[in-house]
């Protein structure tokens, strides 16, 4: 049966380390004659129901560099966008291509696609998880602090959204400590949290950002209103007042702490310009690492 990647929990710790190690190798080999093309002669569909910049660029470029043909489908321009059942789409894609990346709203749609596909399905983002982003985040942490992720202490400041869920799932696999500061009413899904703790994750929820920031080696956040939540913007700005990652927040963290953000960012809301554009920010390394980690993942799943 095909292996899928719908959440970081789909990897064992050894598999995660292997993907991250391979990503570092591919980064060094990029642009050289020694760069492998293990997917030569294959095709990978990249299906979008939500807008994308980094996900589309990194997958299209990465698939090409692995020797395969990227086939990008915008849902509204396909029969899927006109109501064709996901089950039928899964059967059709399985007959044409060797893997599929799916960026959608409901995580249940990804699960349905994976259940009926005979090829690997990769979660390019859903309302519950964003695991390909976490691969890039973990690679960035290793670049800065070394290969042992267990020693990291990550502070999540903000919404208990799909990114928070992905950090929680990753804590269970990678072994780092995670402290999440989320306003009341915006905390992570209890099922995601309990599932990670059952697998040994060192995860705590706190009410004040200061409690998460003390001693953190990695500080990370996301926009307060994600795609599809625009009508909640004013309400969320009130709820998240005091949850901005600014210079004062970074001063509470470890003196060597780095800042991460999945992007796009709203300067002056969830993060100050002085932090995201400052010397402790690693957001551009993080964005680049989407390319390397996704290449390693696709090689592992499809080659």
C-alpha positions as CSV (number, residue, x, y, z in Angstrom):
1,X,0.0,0.0,0.0
2,X,1.1,3.6,-0.7
3,X,2.5,5.6,2.2
4,X,0.8,8.9,2.8
5,X,2.0,12.1,4.6
6,X,-1.1,13.8,6.1
7,X,0.6,14.7,9.4
8,X,4.1,14.5,10.9
9,X,2.7,11.6,13.0
10,X,2.8,9.5,9.8
11,X,6.6,9.3,10.3
12,X,8.5,7.5,12.9
13,X,11.3,9.4,14.6
14,X,13.9,7.5,12.6
15,X,12.0,8.2,9.4
16,X,11.7,11.9,10.3
17,X,15.5,12.1,10.9
18,X,16.2,10.3,7.6
19,X,14.0,12.8,5.7
20,X,15.7,15.8,7.4
21,X,19.2,14.3,6.8
22,X,18.4,13.7,3.2
23,X,17.0,17.3,2.8
24,X,20.4,18.6,4.1
25,X,22.2,16.5,1.5
26,X,19.9,17.7,-1.3
27,X,20.4,21.3,-0.3
28,X,24.2,20.9,-0.7
29,X,23.8,19.1,-4.0
30,X,21.4,21.6,-5.5
31,X,22.7,23.1,-8.8
32,X,25.5,20.5,-9.1
33,X,25.8,17.7,-11.6
34,X,25.7,15.3,-8.7
35,X,22.1,16.2,-7.8
36,X,20.0,13.1,-8.2
37,X,16.8,12.8,-10.3
38,X,15.2,9.8,-8.6
39,X,11.7,10.6,-10.0
40,X,12.9,10.7,-13.7
41,X,10.0,9.9,-16.0
42,X,7.3,10.3,-13.3
43,X,4.6,12.9,-12.7
44,X,3.2,14.5,-9.5
45,X,-0.1,16.3,-9.3
46,X,-0.3,19.4,-7.1
47,X,-3.9,20.2,-6.4
48,X,-4.9,23.5,-4.9
49,X,-8.3,24.5,-3.3
50,X,-6.6,27.3,-1.3
51,X,-4.4,30.1,-2.5
52,X,-0.6,29.4,-2.3
53,X,2.7,31.0,-2.9
54,X,5.4,29.0,-1.1
55,X,3.7,25.7,-1.3
56,X,3.1,26.0,-5.1
57,X,6.6,27.3,-5.8
58,X,8.5,24.9,-3.6
59,X,6.6,21.8,-4.9
60,X,6.7,22.7,-8.5
61,X,10.4,23.5,-8.5
62,X,11.2,20.6,-6.3
63,X,9.3,18.0,-8.4
64,X,11.1,19.4,-11.5
65,X,14.5,19.2,-9.8
66,X,13.8,15.5,-8.8
67,X,13.3,14.8,-12.5
68,X,9.5,14.5,-12.5
69,X,6.8,16.5,-14.2
70,X,4.7,18.7,-11.9
71,X,1.1,18.9,-12.9
72,X,-0.6,21.8,-11.1
73,X,-4.4,21.8,-10.9
74,X,-6.4,24.7,-9.5
75,X,-9.6,23.1,-8.1
76,X,-12.0,25.7,-9.5
77,X,-10.8,24.9,-13.0
78,X,-11.3,21.2,-12.6
79,X,-14.3,18.8,-12.2
80,X,-13.4,18.6,-8.5
81,X,-14.4,22.2,-8.3
82,X,-17.7,21.4,-9.9
83,X,-18.6,18.7,-7.4
84,X,-16.9,15.6,-8.7
85,X,-16.6,13.2,-5.7
86,X,-13.2,13.1,-4.1
87,X,-13.3,9.3,-4.3
88,X,-13.6,9.5,-8.1
89,X,-10.8,12.1,-8.2
90,X,-8.6,9.7,-6.2
91,X,-9.1,6.9,-8.6
92,X,-8.5,9.1,-11.6
93,X,-5.3,10.6,-10.2
94,X,-4.0,7.2,-9.3
95,X,-4.2,6.1,-13.0
96,X,-2.4,9.2,-14.3
97,X,0.3,10.3,-11.8
98,X,2.7,8.8,-9.3
99,X,1.8,11.0,-6.3
100,X,-0.4,13.9,-5.4
101,X,0.0,17.0,-3.2
102,X,-3.4,18.3,-2.0
103,X,-3.9,21.8,-0.4
104,X,-7.5,22.0,0.9
105,X,-9.8,23.3,3.6
106,X,-11.2,20.3,5.5
107,X,-8.8,17.6,6.7
108,X,-11.5,15.1,6.0
109,X,-11.1,15.7,2.3
110,X,-7.4,14.8,2.5
111,X,-8.3,11.6,4.4
112,X,-10.9,10.6,1.8
113,X,-8.4,11.2,-1.0
114,X,-5.8,9.1,0.7
115,X,-8.2,6.3,1.6
116,X,-9.2,5.9,-2.1
117,X,-5.8,6.6,-3.8
118,X,-3.3,4.0,-4.6
119,X,-0.5,6.5,-4.9
120,X,1.1,8.6,-2.1
121,X,-0.9,11.6,-0.9
122,X,0.9,14.6,0.7
123,X,-0.9,17.2,2.8
124,X,0.0,20.6,1.3
125,X,-2.1,22.2,4.0
126,X,-5.5,21.5,5.6
127,X,-7.5,23.2,8.3
128,X,-6.1,20.8,10.9
129,X,-2.4,20.3,9.9
130,X,0.4,21.8,7.9
131,X,3.0,19.1,8.1
132,X,5.2,20.1,5.2
133,X,5.8,23.4,6.9
134,X,7.0,21.6,10.0
135,X,9.6,19.6,8.1
136,X,11.1,23.0,7.0
137,X,10.8,24.4,10.5
138,X,12.6,21.4,12.0
139,X,15.3,21.5,9.3
140,X,15.8,25.2,10.2
141,X,16.2,24.4,13.9
142,X,18.8,21.7,13.1
143,X,20.7,24.1,10.9
144,X,21.0,26.6,13.8
145,X,21.3,24.3,16.9
146,X,22.6,21.0,15.5
147,X,20.9,17.7,14.7
148,X,19.5,16.9,18.2
149,X,15.9,18.2,18.2
150,X,15.3,16.8,21.7
151,X,17.2,19.7,23.2
152,X,14.9,22.4,21.7
153,X,12.3,24.3,23.7
154,X,9.7,25.7,21.4
155,X,7.3,28.5,22.4
156,X,4.2,28.9,20.3
157,X,2.5,32.2,20.7
158,X,-1.0,32.7,19.3
159,X,-3.9,30.7,17.7
160,X,-4.3,27.0,18.4
161,X,-4.6,26.5,14.6
162,X,-3.3,24.0,12.1
163,X,0.2,25.2,12.6
164,X,-0.1,24.8,16.4
165,X,-1.5,21.2,15.8
166,X,1.5,20.5,13.5
167,X,3.9,21.6,16.2
168,X,2.1,19.4,18.7
169,X,2.2,16.4,16.4
170,X,5.9,17.0,15.7
171,X,6.7,17.2,19.4
172,X,5.5,13.7,19.8
173,X,7.7,12.4,16.9
174,X,10.9,14.6,17.3
175,X,10.9,14.8,21.1
176,X,11.4,18.5,21.7
177,X,9.6,20.5,24.5
178,X,6.7,22.6,23.4
179,X,4.8,25.3,25.3
180,X,1.8,26.9,23.7
181,X,0.4,30.3,24.8
182,X,-3.1,30.7,23.3
183,X,-5.9,33.0,24.3
184,X,-9.0,31.5,25.9
185,X,-11.3,30.2,23.2
186,X,-8.5,29.8,20.7
187,X,-6.7,26.8,22.2
188,X,-5.6,23.7,20.2
189,X,-8.0,20.8,19.5
190,X,-8.1,18.6,22.6
191,X,-8.0,15.4,20.5
192,X,-4.8,16.5,18.8
193,X,-3.3,17.4,22.2
194,X,-4.3,14.2,24.0
195,X,-3.1,12.1,21.0
196,X,0.4,13.6,21.1
197,X,0.6,13.3,24.9
198,X,-0.3,9.6,24.7
199,X,2.7,9.2,22.3
200,X,5.0,10.9,24.9
201,X,5.0,14.5,23.7
202,X,6.3,17.1,26.2
203,X,3.6,19.7,25.6
204,X,2.1,22.3,27.9
205,X,-0.6,24.9,27.5
206,X,-0.3,28.2,29.3
207,X,-2.4,31.4,29.3
208,X,0.2,34.1,29.1
209,X,2.9,34.4,26.4
210,X,5.5,35.2,29.1
211,X,5.1,31.7,30.5
212,X,5.9,30.1,27.2
213,X,8.8,32.5,26.3
214,X,10.9,32.0,29.4
215,X,13.9,29.9,28.3
216,X,12.6,29.2,24.8
217,X,15.2,28.5,22.1
218,X,12.6,28.7,19.3
219,X,9.8,31.3,19.2
220,X,7.2,30.9,16.6
221,X,3.7,32.2,15.7
222,X,1.2,32.6,12.8
223,X,-1.3,35.2,11.6
224,X,-4.2,35.7,13.9
225,X,-6.8,35.3,11.1
226,X,-6.0,32.6,8.6
227,X,-7.5,32.1,5.1
228,X,-11.3,31.7,5.5
229,X,-11.4,33.6,8.8
230,X,-11.3,37.1,7.4
231,X,-14.7,38.0,8.9
232,X,-13.3,37.3,12.4
233,X,-10.4,39.7,12.0
234,X,-11.6,42.4,14.4
235,X,-12.8,39.9,17.0
236,X,-9.5,38.1,16.8
237,X,-7.4,41.2,17.1
238,X,-9.2,41.9,20.4
239,X,-8.7,38.4,21.7
240,X,-5.0,38.3,20.7
241,X,-4.0,41.7,22.1
242,X,-0.8,41.1,24.1
243,X,0.2,38.0,22.0
244,X,2.5,39.9,19.6
245,X,6.0,38.6,19.3
246,X,8.0,41.8,19.7
247,X,11.5,42.7,21.0
248,X,10.3,42.5,24.6
249,X,9.0,39.0,23.9
250,X,12.2,37.9,22.4
251,X,14.1,39.3,25.3
252,X,12.3,36.8,27.6
253,X,13.5,33.9,25.5
254,X,16.9,32.3,25.6
255,X,19.7,34.7,24.5
256,X,20.3,32.4,21.4
257,X,16.7,32.0,20.5
258,X,15.5,32.2,16.9
259,X,12.2,33.3,15.5
260,X,10.2,31.3,13.0
261,X,7.0,32.1,11.0
262,X,5.4,30.0,8.3
263,X,4.5,33.2,6.3
264,X,2.8,35.3,5.1
265,X,3.1,37.6,8.1
266,X,1.2,40.7,9.2
267,X,3.9,43.0,10.7
268,X,2.5,44.9,13.6
269,X,0.0,42.2,14.5
270,X,1.3,38.8,15.5
271,X,5.0,39.9,15.1
272,X,6.8,43.2,15.0
273,X,8.8,44.2,12.0
274,X,11.9,44.5,14.3
275,X,11.7,40.8,15.1
276,X,10.7,39.3,11.7
277,X,13.3,41.5,9.9
278,X,15.8,41.3,12.7
279,X,19.0,39.3,13.4
280,X,17.2,36.5,15.2
281,X,14.7,35.8,12.5
282,X,15.2,32.7,10.3
283,X,12.1,33.0,8.2
284,X,13.9,33.1,4.9
285,X,16.0,30.0,5.7
286,X,12.7,28.4,6.8
287,X,10.9,29.3,3.6
288,X,13.8,28.0,1.5
289,X,13.8,24.8,3.5
290,X,10.4,24.0,2.2
291,X,12.0,23.1,-1.1
292,X,14.7,20.8,0.4
293,X,12.5,19.0,2.8
294,X,9.7,18.4,0.3
295,X,12.1,17.0,-2.2
296,X,13.4,14.6,0.4
297,X,9.9,13.6,1.4
298,X,8.8,13.0,-2.2
299,X,11.9,11.0,-2.9
300,X,11.2,8.9,0.1
301,X,7.5,8.4,-0.7
302,X,7.7,7.9,-4.5
303,X,11.1,6.9,-5.7
